[in-house]
């Protein structure tokens, strides 16, 4: 008798990948339907065509089609699969998902050509060159989204639909928060977009997949209950963001609404539930998942508060994808040792608390990014030579007369790659006309730090003139 020896485990689950992906699709369908409904509903409030109203649907369909055809052609010509093998391969490659997720996380006003390009990059670079489904190192959809939004950001005009642009401006809630240096009143930060309920039920600007937090929470419960995703990464990711922003709210006497705002704004919930839990690009060990989720929360808040990017979720997840094997090694190393688990948890808790206080210290320090280089008196007016540090350094001559800024002449903006956004939005004239209440003037989505720097220039000139020259 001959015995066959093989490595374990040998317990076979009745579940399979097809069923798991079907459940994932079921969880996404309400979110997709809401994104289309939200845009179509503005037909009754604005004079727009049905084609403009159906933009979300076109984005989704074009992205899915591009992903499928890219994977089909790659399999046919690069992998050289025959007709029979190709049919079976495509059946189990789940080619629609890179494009679908890409459409749900990129801005609504992305040109359809760029949507297709993003889906192509997501599938080819994010998935296929690593070996296809189950072998990718980075989340494919986020790979495509990052390349498109960074390389072609000047062609993307934001996430607001036409009704939102007309009523509340182009800034998203997080971009609006940046206008107030990340600290403000409830009315300034939340009230502009309605109440907390508007954030929960999705009637705020945002990408297709991120706005309706209620549907995302329902999807989370469904996916955990059906064992599609593990609960640890989303729970510890969101909890970490809550704790860090709660420290900021306590030290600035803001209120409990502030950490809730951070959780309900931007792509945090969608990213935590659908992107960070991708089984291919996330840890499989329980403690690895816990530490991974905490790491995501720390990195997201650092990017939101301490960099020009008001969001941070996309970049955080892609960066943390590189650390998956590290967290799994840690998880395996400490799985049977309570003391080692306690040590790692303590270290990460201290990192969370430290991050909160570091961020708060940065928010309360004097802003030296805007400087007065020189002041020249010219008859009955004063010309301030100013500089503002954005992506590069902007220099401008700001003329003030009788306490009123009458002109802002840009001397050098060559280091700002998206300066065309400032010009196309006539933003300098908006600053001059709105100088009495610059805090209420929206930053421009995609060039938040640059537009904020221009506002700070004018505010500093008005303040300095009032202190020194006004009589």
C-alpha positions in Angstrom: 0.0 0.0 0.0 1.3 3.4 -1.0 0.6 6.4 1.3 0.5 9.9 -0.1 2.0 12.6 2.1 1.1 16.3 1.7 1.2 19.5 3.6 -1.9 20.7 5.4 -4.3 22.2 6.1 -6.8 19.8 4.6 -10.1 21.2 5.9 -12.2 22.3 2.9 -14.7 25.1 3.3 -18.0 24.9 1.4 -17.5 28.6 0.5 -15.6 29.6 -2.6 -14.2 32.7 -4.3 -17.2 33.1 -6.7 -19.7 33.2 -3.8 -17.5 35.7 -1.9 -17.2 38.1 -4.9 -21.0 37.8 -5.5 -21.6 38.9 -1.9 -19.2 41.8 -2.5 -21.2 42.8 -5.5 -24.5 42.6 -3.6 -23.0 45.0 -0.9 -21.9 47.5 -3.6 -25.2 47.6 -5.6 -27.1 49.9 -3.2 -24.1 52.3 -3.1 -23.9 52.3 -6.9 -27.7 52.9 -7.2 -27.5 55.8 -4.8 -24.6 57.4 -6.7 -26.6 57.3 -9.9 -29.8 58.5 -8.2 -28.1 61.4 -6.5 -26.9 62.8 -9.7 -30.1 62.0 -11.7 -32.2 63.8 -9.1 -30.7 67.2 -9.9 -32.6 67.1 -13.2 -35.6 68.4 -11.3 -33.6 71.2 -9.7 -31.5 72.3 -12.7 -31.8 72.6 -16.4 -29.4 69.8 -17.4 -29.4 67.1 -20.0 -30.0 63.4 -19.2 -26.5 62.7 -20.4 -25.0 65.0 -17.8 -27.3 63.5 -15.1 -26.2 60.0 -16.0 -22.5 60.8 -15.7 -21.9 58.4 -12.8 -23.5 55.5 -14.7 -21.3 56.2 -17.7 -18.2 56.4 -15.5 -19.0 53.0 -14.0 -19.8 51.3 -17.3 -16.8 52.7 -19.1 -14.4 51.7 -16.3 -15.8 48.2 -16.1 -15.6 47.8 -19.9 -12.0 49.0 -20.0 -11.0 46.7 -17.2 -12.6 43.6 -18.8 -11.2 44.3 -22.3 -7.7 45.1 -20.9 -7.6 41.8 -19.0 -9.0 39.9 -22.0 -6.4 41.3 -24.4 -3.6 40.7 -21.9 -4.6 37.1 -21.4 -5.0 36.5 -25.2 -1.8 38.2 -26.4 0.6 38.2 -23.4 -0.4 35.1 -21.6 -1.3 33.4 -24.9 -4.2 31.4 -23.5 -6.3 29.3 -26.0 -10.0 29.8 -26.5 -11.0 27.2 -23.9 -8.6 28.3 -21.2 -9.3 32.0 -21.9 -13.0 31.5 -21.3 -12.4 29.7 -18.0 -9.7 32.2 -16.9 -12.0 35.3 -17.5 -14.8 33.5 -15.6 -12.7 33.4 -12.5 -10.6 36.6 -12.9 -13.3 39.0 -11.7 -12.2 41.6 -14.2 -15.0 44.1 -13.5 -13.8 45.0 -10.0 -10.7 47.1 -10.7 -12.7 49.4 -13.0 -15.8 49.4 -10.8 -13.9 50.4 -7.7 -11.9 53.0 -9.6 -15.1 54.7 -10.8 -16.3 54.7 -7.2 -13.2 56.5 -5.7 -12.2 59.1 -8.4 -13.8 62.5 -8.6 -17.2 62.8 -10.3 -15.9 65.4 -12.8 -13.1 63.2 -14.2 -13.3 63.2 -18.0 -14.5 59.8 -19.3 -11.3 59.4 -21.3 -9.3 59.6 -18.0 -11.8 57.2 -16.4 -10.9 54.7 -19.1 -7.2 55.4 -18.7 -7.4 54.9 -15.0 -9.2 51.6 -15.4 -6.6 50.5 -17.9 -3.8 51.3 -15.5 -5.6 49.7 -12.6 -6.0 46.4 -14.5 -2.6 46.3 -16.3 -0.2 47.8 -13.7 -2.2 47.2 -10.6 -3.2 43.6 -11.3 -2.0 41.8 -14.4 1.7 42.5 -14.4 1.8 41.0 -10.9 0.2 37.8 -12.1 -3.5 38.5 -12.1 -6.2 37.9 -9.5 -4.8 37.1 -6.1 -1.2 38.0 -6.9 -1.2 41.8 -6.8 0.8 43.7 -4.2 -1.2 46.9 -4.3 -4.9 47.6 -4.5 -5.5 47.8 -8.3 -8.2 50.4 -8.2 -6.3 52.7 -5.9 -3.2 52.3 -8.1 -5.2 53.6 -11.1 -6.8 56.3 -9.1 -3.5 57.6 -7.7 -1.8 57.8 -11.1 -4.8 59.5 -12.8 -5.4 62.1 -10.1 -1.8 63.0 -9.7 -0.7 63.0 -13.3 -3.9 64.5 -14.8 -5.2 66.4 -11.8 -5.4 69.7 -13.7 -8.1 68.1 -16.0 -10.2 67.1 -13.1 -12.5 69.7 -11.6 -13.6 68.1 -8.4 -16.3 65.8 -6.9 -19.3 68.1 -6.7 -22.2 67.6 -9.1 -23.7 70.6 -10.9 -26.3 71.3 -8.2 -23.7 71.2 -5.4 -21.4 73.5 -7.4 -24.3 76.0 -7.8 -25.4 76.0 -4.2 -22.4 75.3 -1.9 -19.3 75.7 -4.2 -16.6 73.3 -5.3 -15.0 72.5 -1.9 -15.6 69.1 -0.3 -16.1 69.0 3.5 -12.4 68.2 4.0 -11.3 70.9 1.7 -13.6 73.3 3.5 -12.0 72.2 6.8 -8.6 73.1 5.4 -9.8 76.6 4.8 -10.0 77.1 8.6 -6.6 75.5 9.3 -8.5 72.3 10.5 -10.0 74.1 13.5 -13.4 75.9 13.5 -16.9 76.0 14.7 -19.7 73.5 14.0 -21.3 76.0 11.6 -18.1 76.7 9.7 -17.1 73.1 9.2 -20.3 71.0 9.3 -23.1 73.6 8.9 -22.1 74.6 5.4 -23.2 71.2 4.1 -26.3 70.8 6.4 -26.4 68.6 9.5 -24.7 65.4 10.5 -27.6 63.6 8.9 -26.5 65.0 5.5 -23.2 63.3 6.0 -24.7 60.0 7.1 -27.2 59.8 4.2 -24.9 61.2 1.4 -26.3 64.6 0.4 -22.8 66.1 0.5 -20.1 66.4 -2.2 -17.8 63.4 -2.6 -16.8 60.6 -5.0 -19.5 58.2 -6.2 -18.9 55.5 -3.5 -18.0 57.6 -0.5 -20.9 59.9 0.3 -23.7 57.6 1.7 -22.2 56.4 5.0 -25.5 54.6 6.0 -25.2 52.3 3.1 -21.5 51.7 3.7 -22.3 50.7 7.3 -25.0 48.3 6.1 -22.5 46.9 3.7 -20.0 46.4 6.4 -22.4 44.5 8.6 -23.4 42.3 5.6 -19.8 41.6 4.6 -18.7 40.7 8.1 -21.8 38.5 8.7 -21.2 36.6 5.4 -17.4 36.3 6.2 -16.4 38.3 3.1 -14.2 40.6 5.1 -12.6 40.6 8.6 -14.0 43.3 11.1 -10.6 44.1 12.7 -9.1 46.4 10.0 -12.1 48.7 9.6 -12.9 48.9 13.3 -9.3 49.7 14.4 -8.7 52.0 11.4 -11.8 54.1 12.1 -11.3 54.0 15.9 -7.7 55.3 15.5 -8.9 58.2 13.4 -11.6 58.9 16.0 -9.1 58.9 19.0 -6.5 61.1 17.2 -9.1 63.7 16.1 -10.8 63.5 19.5 -7.5 64.5 21.1 -7.4 67.5 18.7 -11.0 68.4 19.6 -10.3 68.2 23.4 -7.2 70.3 23.3 -9.0 73.0 21.2 -12.4 72.7 23.1 -14.3 71.9 20.0 -16.7 69.1 20.8 -17.5 65.4 20.0 -18.9 66.4 16.6 -15.3 67.0 15.4 -14.1 63.4 15.4 -17.5 62.3 14.0 -17.0 64.8 11.2 -13.6 63.2 10.3 -15.1 59.7 10.2 -18.1 60.8 8.1 -16.2 62.9 5.7 -14.2 61.9 2.6 -13.5 58.3 1.7 -12.6 57.0 5.2 -15.5 54.6 5.7 -15.6 53.4 2.1 -11.8 52.9 2.1 -11.9 51.1 5.5 -14.7 48.7 4.5 -14.0 48.0 0.8 -10.3 48.9 0.1 -8.3 48.2 3.3 -9.9 44.8 3.7 -9.0 43.5 0.3 -7.8 39.9 1.3 -5.0 40.0 -1.3 -3.4 43.2 0.0 -4.1 43.1 3.7 -2.8 40.9 6.6 -4.3 37.5 7.3 -3.3 37.2 11.0 -5.7 38.6 13.6 -3.0 40.7 15.4 -1.5 41.7 12.1 -5.0 43.1 11.1 -5.3 45.0 14.4 -1.9 46.7 14.0 -2.4 47.3 10.3 -5.7 49.1 11.0 -4.1 51.3 13.7 -1.2 52.1 11.3 -3.7 53.1 8.6 -5.5 55.4 11.0 -2.2 57.1 12.1 -1.0 57.6 8.5 -4.4 58.9 7.3 -4.6 61.6 10.0 -1.0 62.6 9.4 -1.7 63.0 5.7 -4.9 64.9 6.4 -3.5 67.4 8.8 0.2 67.7 8.0 0.3 67.6 4.2 -1.4 69.5 1.4 -3.7 66.4 0.8 -7.0 66.9 2.8 -8.0 63.3 2.2 -5.2 60.8 2.8 -7.1 57.5 2.6 -6.0 56.5 -0.9 -2.4 57.1 -0.3 -2.4 55.6 3.2 -3.8 52.3 1.9 -1.4 52.0 -0.9 1.5 52.8 1.3 0.4 50.3 4.0 0.0 47.6 1.2 3.8 47.5 1.2 3.9 46.5 4.9 1.4 43.6 4.8 4.1 40.9 5.0 5.7 42.7 8.0 2.5 42.9 9.9 1.8 39.2 9.2 5.2 38.2 10.5 4.6 40.2 13.6 1.2 38.6 14.0 2.6 35.1 13.7 5.5 35.9 16.1 3.2 37.1 18.9 0.1 35.0 18.4 0.8 32.7 21.3 2.3 35.3 23.7 0.0 37.6 25.7 2.9 39.6 26.9 4.2 40.3 23.4 0.7 41.2 22.2 0.5 43.7 25.2 3.8 45.2 24.3 2.9 45.8 20.7 -0.6 47.2 21.5 0.9 49.5 24.1 3.5 50.8 21.6 0.8 51.5 19.0 -1.5 53.1 21.5 1.4 55.5 22.5 1.9 56.2 18.8 -1.8 57.1 18.4 -1.8 59.4 21.4 1.5 61.0 20.3 0.2 61.6 16.8 -2.8 63.4 18.3 -0.6 65.8 20.3 1.9 66.3 17.4 -1.0 67.3 15.1 -2.5 69.6 17.7 0.9 71.3 18.2 1.3 71.8 14.5 -2.2 73.3 14.2 -1.5 75.9 16.9 1.9 77.1 15.8 2.4 80.4 14.0 2.0 80.1 10.3 5.3 81.2 8.6 4.4 80.0 5.1 3.2 83.5 4.2 5.8 86.2 4.5 6.1 89.9 4.0 9.3 90.5 2.0 9.1 94.3 1.6 6.7 97.2 1.7 6.9 100.1 -0.7 4.9 103.3 -0.3 3.5 104.6 -3.6 1.6 107.9 -3.3 -1.5 107.2 -1.2 -1.2 103.3 -1.4 1.2 100.6 -0.2 2.6 97.8 -2.2 3.4 94.6 -0.3 5.9 92.2 -1.8 4.7 88.8 -0.5 5.6 85.2 -0.7 3.6 82.1 0.0 4.9 78.6 0.3 2.6 76.1 -1.5 3.9 73.3 -3.6 6.6 75.7 -4.5 6.9 79.4 -3.7 4.5 82.0 -5.0 5.5 85.7 -5.0 3.1 88.5 -5.5 2.7 92.3 -5.1 -0.4 93.2 -3.1 -1.5 96.8 -3.3 -3.6 98.2 -0.5 -5.2 101.6 -0.2 -7.2 103.0 2.7 -7.3 99.5 4.2 -8.7 97.9 1.1 -6.7 95.6 -1.2 -7.1 96.9 -4.7 -4.9 94.5 -6.7 -2.9 91.3 -6.4 -0.3 91.0 -9.1 1.4 87.6 -9.3 5.2 87.9 -9.9 6.1 84.2 -10.0 3.9 81.0 -9.9 6.1 78.8 -12.1 6.5 76.2 -9.4 2.7 75.6 -9.1 1.8 72.9 -11.7 -1.9 73.4 -11.3 -1.9 77.2 -11.4 -4.4 76.9 -14.3 -7.0 76.0 -11.8 -6.5 79.4 -10.1 -6.8 81.2 -13.4 -9.8 79.4 -14.7 -11.7 80.0 -11.5 -10.8 83.7 -11.5 -9.7 83.1 -7.9 -7.6 86.2 -7.4 -10.6 88.5 -8.2 -12.7 86.4 -5.9 -10.3 87.0 -3.1 -10.2 90.8 -3.8 -14.0 91.0 -3.9 -14.4 88.8 -0.9 -11.7 90.2 1.3 -14.1 91.3 4.1 -14.8 87.6 4.8 -12.1 85.5 3.4 -12.8 82.6 5.7 -16.1 81.9 3.9 -14.4 81.8 0.5 -14.0 78.2 -0.7 -10.6 76.8 -1.5 -10.3 75.3 -5.0 -10.5 71.5 -5.0 -7.2 70.0 -6.1 -5.2 73.2 -5.3 -6.3 73.7 -1.7 -2.9 74.7 -0.3 -2.3 77.1 -3.2 -5.6 78.9 -2.9 -5.4 79.0 0.9 -1.9 80.6 0.5 -3.3 83.3 -1.7 -6.0 84.1 0.8 -3.5 84.2 3.7 -1.4 86.7 1.7 -4.3 89.1 1.5 -5.3 88.6 5.1 -1.7 89.2 6.3 -1.5 92.4 4.2 -4.7 93.8 5.7 -3.6 92.9 9.2 -0.2 94.5 8.8 -1.6 97.6 7.2 -4.1 98.0 10.0 -1.4 97.7 12.7 1.2 100.0 11.1 -0.3 102.4 8.6 -4.0 102.9 9.2 -5.0 106.0 11.1 
